[in-house]
């Protein structure tokens, strides 16, 4: 699921950022039609009492290089819902103490059959933007002391309304409720049982889906499909 984002910073996404009560912009939100796994994305997280916008590598597990970090050989741009409560998994501790959100215009899906892509789709919010539930981690370089931030998107089982687009999974799209977002971003809130209902496939918003020629060029090759919210 979801190896690319549309992070176009249009008026709808700007309005969504405004609603998040951000009080520290460390990095300007990335404005790009095409962001792929292992690229840099903008996340929102809480650090103490401060809600920040920061840039992170979209790959939760990093490996230290001589002077920096690089994505690990273990694929980790997504974290499966059924691994969140598995002790020792990459996302177990992050799910309890360093959740984040990724605010996007939309996301892309590629369907594979026998490891070959059979179609590409782009989906976006019918209006405004989407808030995706994610995890983040901080990494400190042993030699330089440099801090690097990484993140992943939580993925859920496939939704019946989306199976014709992607049959294996969907991203966690969070309802845009301030009380829920406050709990999700609170690093001190570790009663994750309260998030159990979020880990079932659900569409809190209506999506517009288009089949495209390929991710890099994203030329539309189908009429718009409206996929209604639940």
Residue pairs with C-beta under 8 A, 6 or more apart in sequence:
1 78
1 109
1 155
1 166
1 168
1 169
1 170
1 171
2 78
2 107
2 108
2 109
2 153
2 155
2 169
2 170
2 171
3 36
3 37
3 77
3 108
3 110
4 34
4 35
4 36
4 37
4 107
4 108
4 215
5 34
5 35
5 41
5 58
5 102
5 104
5 106
5 107
5 108
6 32
6 33
6 34
6 35
6 104
6 105
6 106
6 107
6 108
6 122
6 124
7 13
7 29
7 30
7 31
7 32
7 33
7 35
7 41
7 42
7 104
7 105
8 31
8 32
8 33
8 105
9 29
9 30
9 31
10 105
12 105
12 125
12 127
12 128
12 129
13 29
13 103
13 104
13 105
13 128
13 129
15 128
16 103
16 128
16 129
16 131
16 176
17 29
17 44
17 53
17 103
19 176
19 178
20 44
20 51
20 101
20 103
20 181
21 51
21 178
22 44
22 51
22 52
22 53
23 50
23 51
23 52
24 50
24 51
24 52
24 53
25 52
25 53
26 52
26 53
26 54
26 55
27 42
27 53
27 54
27 55
28 42
28 53
29 42
29 53
29 103
30 40
30 41
30 42
30 55
33 218
34 215
34 216
34 218
35 41
35 58
36 58
36 215
37 58
37 59
37 77
38 57
38 58
38 59
38 71
38 77
39 57
39 58
40 55
40 56
40 57
40 58
41 55
41 56
41 58
41 102
41 151
42 53
42 54
42 55
42 56
42 102
42 103
43 53
43 54
43 55
43 56
43 100
43 101
43 102
43 134
43 136
43 149
43 151
44 51
44 52
44 53
44 100
44 101
44 102
44 103
44 185
45 51
45 52
45 54
45 98
45 99
45 100
45 101
45 136
45 185
46 52
46 185
46 186
46 187
47 187
51 185
54 149
55 149
56 100
56 136
56 149
56 150
56 151
57 69
57 71
57 148
57 149
57 150
57 151
58 77
58 150
58 151
58 152
58 153
59 71
59 72
59 76
59 77
59 150
59 152
60 76
60 77
60 79
60 90
60 91
60 94
60 135
60 136
60 137
60 150
60 151
60 152
61 71
61 72
61 74
61 76
61 90
61 150
62 69
62 70
62 71
62 72
62 137
62 139
62 148
62 150
63 69
63 70
63 71
63 72
63 73
64 139
64 141
64 142
66 143
67 141
67 143
67 144
67 146
68 141
68 144
68 146
68 148
69 139
69 141
69 148
69 150
74 90
76 90
76 152
77 152
77 153
78 152
78 153
78 154
78 155
78 169
78 171
79 90
79 91
79 94
79 95
79 134
79 135
79 152
79 153
79 154
79 155
80 154
80 155
80 169
81 154
81 155
81 156
81 157
81 172
81 199
83 89
83 90
83 91
83 92
84 91
84 92
84 95
84 154
84 192
84 199
85 92
85 95
85 192
86 92
90 152
91 135
91 152
91 154
94 135
94 136
94 137
95 135
95 192
96 190
96 192
97 187
97 190
98 135
98 136
98 137
98 138
98 187
99 133
99 134
99 135
99 136
99 184
99 185
99 187
100 134
100 135
100 136
100 151
100 185
101 131
101 132
101 133
101 134
101 174
101 181
101 184
101 185
102 131
102 132
102 134
102 151
102 153
103 129
103 130
103 131
103 132
104 129
104 130
104 132
105 124
105 125
105 129
105 130
106 122
106 123
106 124
106 125
106 130
106 207
107 122
107 123
107 124
107 130
107 132
107 171
108 120
108 121
108 122
108 123
108 212
108 215
109 120
109 121
109 123
109 162
109 165
109 166
110 117
110 119
110 120
110 121
110 166
110 215
111 117
111 118
111 119
111 120
111 121
111 165
111 166
111 167
112 118
119 165
119 211
120 211
120 212
120 213
120 214
120 215
121 165
121 166
121 209
121 210
121 211
121 212
122 209
122 210
122 212
122 218
123 165
123 207
123 208
123 209
123 210
123 227
124 130
124 207
124 208
125 205
125 206
125 207
125 208
126 205
126 206
126 207
126 208
126 226
128 176
128 205
130 173
130 205
131 173
131 174
131 176
131 181
132 153
132 154
132 171
132 172
132 173
132 174
133 153
133 154
133 171
133 172
133 173
133 174
133 184
133 198
134 151
134 152
134 153
134 154
134 172
135 151
135 152
135 154
136 149
136 150
136 151
136 152
137 149
137 150
137 151
138 147
138 148
138 149
139 147
139 148
139 149
139 150
140 146
140 147
140 148
141 147
141 148
153 171
153 172
154 171
154 172
154 199
155 169
155 170
155 171
155 172
156 169
156 170
156 171
156 172
156 199
156 200
156 201
157 169
157 170
157 200
157 201
158 166
158 167
158 168
158 169
158 170
158 201
159 170
159 201
159 202
159 203
160 201
161 203
161 227
161 228
162 170
162 203
162 227
165 209
170 201
172 198
172 199
173 202
173 203
173 204
173 205
174 180
174 181
174 184
174 198
174 204
175 204
176 204
176 205
183 189
183 194
183 195
184 195
202 230
203 227
203 228
203 229
203 230
204 229
204 230
205 229
206 226
206 227
206 228
206 229
207 226
207 227
208 224
208 225
208 226
208 227
209 224
209 225
209 226
209 227
210 220
210 221
210 222
210 223
210 224
210 225
211 220
211 221
211 222
212 218
212 219
212 220
212 221
213 219
213 221
